[in-house]
Amino acid sequence: MKIFNPLVTLALLVTQSASIQAADLNGAWTVDASACGQIFTKENNRIALKKDADLHAGGLIVQGREITGTFEKCTVKSLHDDGPNMRLIASCSDGVSISDVAFDLTFSGENNITLSSKEPVPVQMMYVRCPM
């Protein structure tokens, strides 16, 4: 049984939508806004994960159709846009295996989203964008 990984869910953020543009989703995202400084840094004018980011709340970096987390990298394959809601399929790799994962995304403001997955177990997580 594969454990739910928030990186995979953030793959939802990188596709274009009629109501939200992909550029609006680029950036650093985490479940704990107070931990932004412990998770992310800027290197050569680009956002990067700190070496010990996984010891804190963890996070994701969205750049175009690519999503990077501490343990996985995903590329968005397809998207179904339904206004403030999206259904996404992403191809994700943990360095050993590659799998396709489906997620739902709900926008709740410019810097807040809720990601959910029904498989392998139902999970719902709220994310906030970190100011960088």
C-alpha positions as CSV (number, residue, x, y, z in Angstrom):
1,M,0.0,0.0,0.0
2,K,1.5,3.3,-1.0
3,I,1.4,6.1,1.6
4,F,-0.3,9.4,0.5
5,N,2.4,12.0,-0.5
6,P,1.5,15.6,-0.5
7,L,3.9,16.3,-3.4
8,V,1.8,14.2,-5.7
9,T,-1.3,16.2,-4.7
10,L,0.3,19.5,-5.5
11,A,0.6,18.3,-9.1
12,L,-2.8,19.7,-9.4
13,L,-1.5,23.2,-9.1
14,V,0.6,23.4,-12.2
15,T,-2.0,23.2,-15.0
16,Q,-3.9,26.0,-16.6
17,S,-7.5,26.7,-15.8
18,A,-10.0,29.2,-17.1
19,S,-10.4,30.7,-13.7
20,I,-6.8,30.4,-12.4
21,Q,-3.7,30.7,-14.5
22,A,-0.8,28.3,-14.0
23,A,1.5,31.2,-13.2
24,D,-0.7,32.0,-10.2
25,L,0.1,28.6,-8.8
26,N,3.9,28.7,-9.2
27,G,5.8,29.0,-5.9
28,A,6.4,27.4,-2.6
29,W,3.5,25.6,-0.8
30,T,3.2,24.0,2.6
31,V,0.6,22.8,5.1
32,D,2.1,25.1,7.9
33,A,2.6,28.7,6.9
34,S,4.6,29.4,10.1
35,A,7.3,26.9,8.9
36,C,8.0,28.5,5.5
37,G,11.4,29.8,6.6
38,Q,12.4,26.4,7.8
39,I,11.3,24.6,4.6
40,F,12.3,26.9,1.7
41,T,15.2,29.0,0.6
42,K,16.2,30.9,-2.5
43,E,19.3,29.8,-4.4
44,N,20.4,31.7,-7.5
45,N,17.1,33.5,-7.6
46,R,15.1,30.2,-7.6
47,I,13.1,28.6,-4.8
48,A,14.6,25.5,-3.3
49,L,13.8,23.1,-0.5
50,K,16.2,23.2,2.5
51,K,18.1,20.0,3.3
52,D,16.0,19.3,6.4
53,A,12.6,20.4,5.0
54,D,11.1,17.0,5.6
55,L,11.8,17.4,9.3
56,H,9.4,20.3,9.4
57,A,6.0,20.6,7.7
58,G,7.4,19.6,4.3
59,G,6.5,21.4,1.2
60,L,6.3,21.5,-2.5
61,I,7.7,23.8,-5.2
62,V,5.5,24.4,-8.3
63,Q,7.3,25.5,-11.5
64,G,5.1,25.3,-14.6
65,R,4.0,21.6,-15.0
66,E,6.7,20.3,-12.7
67,I,6.2,19.8,-8.9
68,T,9.1,19.0,-6.6
69,G,9.0,17.8,-3.1
70,T,11.4,16.3,-0.6
71,F,10.9,12.7,-1.9
72,E,9.1,12.9,-5.3
73,K,8.9,14.8,-8.5
74,C,5.7,14.9,-10.6
75,T,4.7,16.1,-14.0
76,V,1.1,16.9,-14.8
77,K,-0.3,14.7,-17.5
78,S,-3.9,15.8,-17.7
79,L,-6.4,18.1,-16.1
80,H,-10.2,18.5,-16.0
81,D,-11.2,22.0,-15.0
82,D,-14.6,22.6,-13.4
83,G,-14.3,26.2,-12.2
84,P,-12.9,26.4,-8.7
85,N,-12.4,22.6,-8.8
86,M,-9.9,20.5,-10.8
87,R,-9.3,16.8,-11.4
88,L,-5.6,16.1,-12.2
89,I,-3.6,13.1,-13.2
90,A,0.2,13.3,-12.7
91,S,3.1,11.1,-13.3
92,C,5.2,10.9,-10.2
93,S,8.6,9.4,-9.5
94,D,10.3,8.8,-6.1
95,G,13.6,7.9,-7.8
96,V,12.8,4.1,-7.8
97,S,9.4,3.8,-9.4
98,I,7.0,5.9,-11.5
99,S,3.2,5.9,-11.0
100,D,0.2,7.9,-12.2
101,V,-1.9,9.5,-9.4
102,A,-5.3,11.2,-9.6
103,F,-6.2,14.2,-7.3
104,D,-8.9,16.8,-6.8
105,L,-8.0,20.4,-6.1
106,T,-10.3,23.1,-4.7
107,F,-9.2,26.8,-4.6
108,S,-10.1,28.7,-1.5
109,G,-8.4,32.0,-2.3
110,E,-5.4,33.2,-4.1
111,N,-2.9,31.5,-1.7
112,N,-5.0,28.6,-0.3
113,I,-5.9,25.3,-1.8
114,T,-7.3,22.0,-0.6
115,L,-6.0,18.8,-2.2
116,S,-7.7,15.5,-1.8
117,S,-7.2,12.0,-3.0
118,K,-9.5,9.0,-2.7
119,E,-6.8,6.3,-3.2
120,P,-5.1,4.5,-1.7
121,V,-6.8,6.0,1.3
122,P,-9.1,9.1,1.5
123,V,-6.9,12.1,2.4
124,Q,-7.6,15.9,2.4
125,M,-5.0,18.5,3.0
126,M,-5.0,22.3,3.0
127,Y,-2.0,24.2,1.6
128,V,-0.9,27.8,1.8
129,R,1.6,29.5,-0.4
130,C,4.7,30.8,1.3
131,P,5.8,34.4,0.5
132,M,9.2,34.1,-1.2
